[in-house]
């Protein structure tokens, strides 16, 4: 059993104060470590999630951060998996503990995704997150590819622009109660539908922002946990990871995230639960439609469109999705995203999240998931409440 004894996020936003990814990593790590009740000398491994060296301008960032965090001597590893980097880093930390190689692991996710490069450079760089030969060199953008995938999904399911507006409004509304969110907004449908068209049907307000920030977890084997945290800390119950064809046009069903369905089944089986047991989820909503495609792939409800329209995924719904605001509201520093999702789920399960977003009823299980490319490399993490929850 692996416990989450510490969890913290910095604000996700665009930094203009001269600080760097090293400052944000230290802030997130310090706060997570304080929650854990441990000291730097208790940590025997550091896993760092950072999507691109173009952002940090630092090859081998794990060794540099080990120095900054007071962890020199600990084993270090940098993990990269596109937008899924953070979840894969969490998995690497869990697997290190389950293997017996470590007792207490720090996982730090970070990226200066907003301030490192200009928008044109970012757009080109993200085109290389897909198949470089067929997509990147042709000038295909991530927005265009996601839009094509949503069109294929909507053609089968009946998804509409109103559904995209519902997701956008929900996530930005949740972000209003998250003091660390990049885009806390109260969007009207008219405002969303009047925003500039980027790649049909995606408009500017259907897209997540580029953000700066960091998130951290302190993971621990049950026998090495401080007594004060042993029975209240959430548990990581299940992991699932897998991949799909990188080219959207090579897939038999380009609107459906098949790899995500497969890895969710693995994670739920490892946890010994079913999708209906999940009380809330933090899912990868780089674009509004991608959230609904993820929900469908995860199998959280039988009819995702009907559930969305009925308010099931709202803050007061039966299965809240992206209480944090998700990537669309909280923001998206890519390397920090997956770590932040897991941290958010852990804090919610323990009842330590932002008061206006914390569900009043006790929670049993939560799910965090993200992906690289267009659901090409997928990772799902299932968390359960502590023994005394």
C-alpha positions, 0 to 999 in steps of 0.5 A, a space after each residue: 500500500 502506498 500512502 499520499 502523506 503530503 500534497 501541495 500545489 502552487 498557484 497556476 498562472 503566468 509568472 511575471 515576478 522574475 521567479 523560476 521553476 526552481 522557486 515554484 518547485 521548492 514552494 510546492 515541495 516545502 508545503 507537501 513535506 510540511 504536511 507529511 511530517 517528514 524532513 528532507 533527510 527522510 526522502 530517499 528518491 525524487 521523481 521530477 515531471 517536466 514535459 520539455 527542456 525548451 520550457 525549463 532550459 535545463 537538461 537533467 532538472 532532477 539533479 538540480 532540483 535535488 540540490 534546491 530541495 535539500 535532497 542531494 544523495 537521494 535517487 533522482 529521475 526525470 519523467 516525460 510523457 507529454 501532457 501525461 508526464 505528471 501522472 507517469 511521474 506519480 506512477 514511477 514513485 508508486 512503483 518504486 515504493 512497491 518494488 521495495 527500492 524506496 520507502 519515502 518518495 517525493 514527486 515534483 511536477 513543474 513547467 514554465 509553460 506560459 512564460 518560457 516561450 512566445 505563443 508561436 513557438 509554443 504552438 509549433 512545439 506542441 505540434 511536435 507532441 503528435 507524429 512529427 512526420 505526419 502532423 508536426 511537419 505539416 503544420 497541424 496544430 494541437 487545437 486542429 487535431 483535438 477539434 477533428 477528434 471531437 467532431 468524430 465523437 460528436 458525429 456518433 454521440 450527438 455532442 453539440 456546441 452547447 455541451 462544449 459551453 456547459 463544460 467550459 462554464 462549469 470548469 471556470 465556475 469551479 475555478 472561482 472557488 480555487 484561489 490558485 486558479 489561472 482562469 476563475 471566470 463566470 462565463 455566459 454561454 453567449 460569451 463563450 459562443 462569441 469568442 474567436 473560432 480557432 479550429 471548428 468547433 473550438 473557440 478560444 474559451 473552449 481551450 485551456 490556458 498555458 500556465 506556470 506552476 508546480 505541484 508536489 506529492 510525498 509518497 510513503 509505504 505504510 510501514 514507513 509513514 509517520 504515526 500521525 499520517 498513517 491512518 488518515 492519509 489517502 491511499 493510491 489503490 490502482 494504476 493503469 498506463 498504455 498507449 494508442 497510435 499517435 496519428 489520429 487518422 490511423 485509428 479506427 475510431 478517432 473520436 474515442 480514447 480507446 487507450 484511456 478505456 483500457 488503462 482505466 480498466 486496469 487501474 480499477 481492477 488493481 484497486 478492486 473497484 468498479 467505475 461506479 464507485 468513483 466519487 469524483 475525478 480530475 480529468 485531462 481537459 486540454 479542450 472542452 470536448 476532451 473532458 467529455 471524451 475522457 469521461 466516456 472512455 473512463 466509463 464513469 457513467 452510462 450516458 456522458 452527454 445526458 449526465 452532463 446536461 443533467 448536472 451530474 458532473 457539477 460541483 453539487 452533482 453525483 460525480 463532480 468532475 474537475 472541482 479544481 477547475 481542471 486545465 481549463 480553469 485551474 490552468 496547465 503547467 504541463 509537467 505539474 498537471 498530472 501531479 496536481 490532479 493527484 494532489 487535488 484528489 488526495 486533498 479532497 479525499 482527506 477533506 483538506 481542499 478549498 472549503 467552497 469546493 470540498 464535498 460535505 459527504 465523506 468520499 471513498 474513491 477518486 480518479 486522476 487521469 491525463 494523457 500525452 498527444 491526443 490520448 496517445 500515452 494515457 495514465 490513470 490513478 485511482 486513490 482511496 480515502 484513508 483508513 479512518 476517513 
